[in-house]
Amino acid sequence: MIPRHRFVTAAVAAIVLFAAPSLAAKEQVFYGVVTHVSVNNIKARSSNGQELSFLIVPRFNKLFKSDGKTTVQMKDVRAGEYVRIDFDQSALGARHADRILVDTHPLRPVNS
């Protein structure tokens, strides 16, 4: 019979080893027009018709005008505005915004 502490240690080690690659989240960028805004969610539609929803964590403070310097309040974001949303899916696979840039004119993708 295997002692309980060795089983727990082996289980934790297996979780860490197999979950490590999925925890390294790759940040992605989405350009589109806002279709819905709420306290904890923003939804936007891209020019090719793809519509994605993004979670917004409490105390989210990385919301700027397209210049990247002027801050914007979430309550001021309206449907029809153009956005660039930097996001990842590291938290339980849910898309969540890391940074949002807002403008009344289309934002152009940055070539990198």
C-alpha positions in Angstrom: 0.0 0.0 0.0 1.3 3.5 -1.0 1.4 6.0 1.8 -1.1 8.8 1.3 1.4 11.7 1.3 3.4 10.1 -1.6 0.2 9.7 -3.6 -0.7 13.4 -3.1 2.8 14.5 -4.0 2.8 12.4 -7.2 -0.7 13.7 -8.1 0.4 17.4 -7.6 3.6 16.8 -9.6 1.6 15.3 -12.5 -0.8 18.2 -12.5 2.1 20.7 -12.6 3.9 18.9 -15.4 0.9 18.4 -17.6 -0.7 21.8 -17.0 2.5 23.9 -17.4 2.3 24.2 -21.2 -1.3 25.3 -21.0 -0.6 27.9 -18.4 1.8 29.7 -20.7 -0.8 31.9 -22.4 -0.2 33.4 -25.7 -1.5 36.9 -25.9 -3.7 37.6 -29.0 -5.1 40.7 -30.5 -8.7 41.3 -31.8 -9.8 44.3 -33.8 -13.5 45.1 -34.1 -16.6 47.3 -33.4 -18.2 47.1 -29.9 -21.6 45.4 -30.0 -22.2 45.0 -26.3 -20.7 46.4 -23.1 -21.5 45.5 -19.5 -19.7 45.7 -16.1 -17.8 42.4 -16.6 -18.0 41.7 -20.4 -17.3 43.4 -23.7 -18.4 41.9 -27.1 -17.0 43.1 -30.5 -17.5 42.1 -34.1 -14.5 42.1 -36.5 -14.6 43.3 -40.2 -15.0 39.6 -41.3 -18.1 39.1 -39.1 -16.5 37.2 -36.3 -18.0 38.2 -33.0 -16.1 37.5 -29.7 -16.9 38.1 -26.1 -14.3 39.0 -23.5 -14.4 38.9 -19.7 -13.3 42.0 -17.9 -11.9 41.3 -14.4 -12.8 43.5 -11.5 -10.7 46.6 -11.2 -9.7 46.4 -14.8 -7.6 49.6 -15.5 -6.0 49.1 -18.9 -8.6 50.9 -21.0 -7.1 53.7 -23.2 -7.8 55.8 -26.2 -6.0 54.7 -29.3 -3.0 56.8 -28.4 -2.3 54.4 -25.6 -1.9 57.2 -23.0 -5.3 58.7 -22.4 -7.4 56.6 -20.0 -11.0 55.8 -20.6 -13.7 54.8 -18.1 -15.6 51.6 -18.9 -18.9 53.4 -18.5 -17.9 55.7 -21.4 -17.4 52.8 -23.9 -20.4 52.6 -26.3 -21.6 50.2 -28.9 -20.3 51.3 -32.4 -16.9 52.3 -31.2 -13.8 50.7 -32.6 -11.6 48.7 -30.3 -8.3 46.7 -30.2 -8.5 44.1 -27.5 -5.3 42.4 -26.3 -6.4 39.1 -24.6 -5.5 35.6 -23.6 -7.3 32.5 -22.5 -5.2 31.4 -19.5 -7.9 31.6 -16.8 -9.9 28.4 -17.2 -9.9 28.8 -21.0 -12.1 31.9 -20.9 -11.1 34.9 -23.1 -10.3 37.9 -20.9 -9.1 41.3 -21.9 -5.7 42.3 -20.8 -5.8 45.8 -22.5 -8.4 47.6 -24.6 -7.8 50.6 -26.9 -10.9 52.6 -28.0 -11.4 55.0 -30.8 -14.3 56.4 -32.9 -12.2 55.6 -36.1 -11.1 52.1 -37.2 -7.9 51.0 -35.6 -5.3 49.5 -37.9 -3.5 46.3 -37.1 0.2 46.8 -36.3 2.6 44.7 -38.4 5.1 42.9 -36.2 
